[in-house]
């Protein structure tokens, strides 16, 4: 947000505070609701981590300052009336103080939300590659190089096709899961992402509308 956009927000409607909905930038899941005054919004934008104005504490609240579960900002925008904010963030650990990923933990997950697990899978793969924990198949496979990963994708692709041919639905689902996992690692080995694949599919769909 630019200084002009910040100034254009309707700070007067709620006595200097704006409700701010935080959404997981990868999965789209709503994580929490907080409030921001102008100072906390400006600090959030400059520092890159979500800072709220706590109504109960009566002042600044850096989310994660105590727990280490910060919310790294990806994007902030306002609604059409300029009296509410939407924050897309990358959460470091659970957002809720009760230990759940979202403060709305009881909300039923949508079908789209369940598909967003692929983003979590990609994130987990990235962590395994970066941290290389002992016994990690992902870290070991990645270290073997692109050619070996590509070979595994080919093997899983064949096994997926065979499961479909023999009409073994349970095996088909299992093999398809293996294929998607190995394909995700292959993309990562080329510094590519599932999002790039989604973008390609979307562009093809748009061209046929």
N, C-alpha and C positions, 0 to 999 in steps of 0.2 A: 504494500500500500504506500502511496505517496503522501507527503505532508498535506497536500491539498485534499486528498481523499479522507485523511484522518480528520481534518478540520471540518469537512462536509458532513461527518457523522452527526446524528441527532443526540448529542450529549445531554440535552436538557430534558428529554422525555422521562428519564428515570434518575434524575438528580445526579447526572455525571457518570452513570454506570450503563454498560451495555451487556446484555446476555451474550455469552459466547459458547456455542456448541462446538465440541471437539470431536472430530471424526478421524478414524484411522485412515491414513492416506493410501494404504495398500488394500485393506479389506473393505473399506467403506463403513465399517461398524461404528456406530455412535458410542463414544467412550465416556463422555461426561458433559455436564453443563457448569459453567462458571460465569463470573462477572468481571468485566474489565473497566477500569477508568482510563483516562487518556494516558496517564503515566505508565500504567502496566502494559497497555497496548504498544506504546513506543519502545519500552524496554524489551518486550517480546520480539518486536521487529528488529531491533538492533542486536539483541543477544542470541536470537535463534531458538530460544527455549520458552515455553509458554509461562507467562507470569500473569496471575490474576490479582484482582483486588478482593480480598477476603472480607465479606460483610461481617462474619462472626469475630474475626480478629481485628477488624477495623484498619486494615492496611495491606501492604504488599505481601503476595504469596507466590513464591517460585515453586511451581508444581514439581515435586520430586526432590526438593531441597533436603528433606529428612530421609526419605526412603531410597533415593537414587533413581527413582522411576520417573525420569524426566519425559517431557513431551517435546520432541524436536520438531520445529515448525517446517512445514513444506509450503503451505500457502495460507493466506488469510484474505477473506473477502467479506463484504457486507451484503445484507439483503436489499431488496428493492426500496424499502423505506429508510434505509441507512440507520436503523435502530437496533440491529442485531448482527452478530458476527458468526462466521463459519470458519473454523480453523481445521485445516488438514494437517495432521501431525504423524510423526513416526514415534510410537511409544516405546520407551525403554523399560520393559517389564510391565506388570499389571498396573492399570490406571487407578482402580478403586482401592481405597485404603483397607478394604476387607480382603484384598488379595485377588479379586477377579479382574479379568481383562477390561471389563466395562462396568461403570456404575449402574448400568441398566442390565445387570446380569440375568434377570428373570425374563427379559424380553425374548420371545421366540425368534430364532435365527431365520432369516429369509433364505430362499433358495439361492439367490445371488450371493448372500453372505456365505453360504456353505461352499459355493464355487470359489469364493475368495480365499479358501484354504490354500489354493495353489500359490498365492502370494506368500503365505506363511511357510509353505514348503520351500519356496525359493529363498526366503530369508534364512531358514534353517540350514539349507545347503551352503549359503554364503558364510554363515557362522562356522560350520564344520571346516570349510576350506581355509578360513582365516585363522581359526584356533587350532586346527589339527589335533583334536583330542585322541588319546590312545584308543585304539580299537575302532576308530571311525572308518566305516566302509567308504563313505563319501570322500573323506580326505585322501584315502588310499587310491580310490578310483581317479580322482582329479589329478593326483601326482603322477599317475600312469600316462597321462597325456591324452590329447584329442583323438588320436588314432584308436587307442584302446577303448575310450568312451564311445566312439562312433561304432566300433565293433559290437559293443554291448547293446547299443541302440538297435543295430541290425538284428542281433540275436533275439532281443525282446520283441521286435516287430514281427519276426517270423513266428515266434511262439504265440503272439497275439492272434495272428492270422489263422494259425492252425487250430487254436481254441475256438475260433468262430466257425471254421469249417466243420469241426466235429460237433458243433452245437453244445458245447459245454459252457454254459453261461457263467458259472462260478469261476471257472478257470479263465474265461475271457475277461472278466472284471479284474481278476488278480494280475493277469499278464498285462492288461491295459494300464493298470496302476504302475507296474514295473516299467513299462515303456515310457510313461509320462515322467516318472522320476529320472530315468536315465537320460531322456531327452532334455530335461531341465539342466542336468549336470553338463551335458554336451553344449548347450547354449552358453552356460556360464564359462566353459573352457574357451569360448570364442568371444568373451565379454559381451554377450548378448543376453536378452531376458525374455521371459514369457510375454511381457508387455509388448515387446517388438513384434511378436507373433500375433498377438491380439490386434495390434495396430494394422498389421497387414491384412488380417481377415476383415477388419472393419472397413478398410479402404476398398477391398474387393466388393464387400456388401454394398457400400455406398455407390459404387460405380454401376451396380445393377438395379438400383432403386428407380 
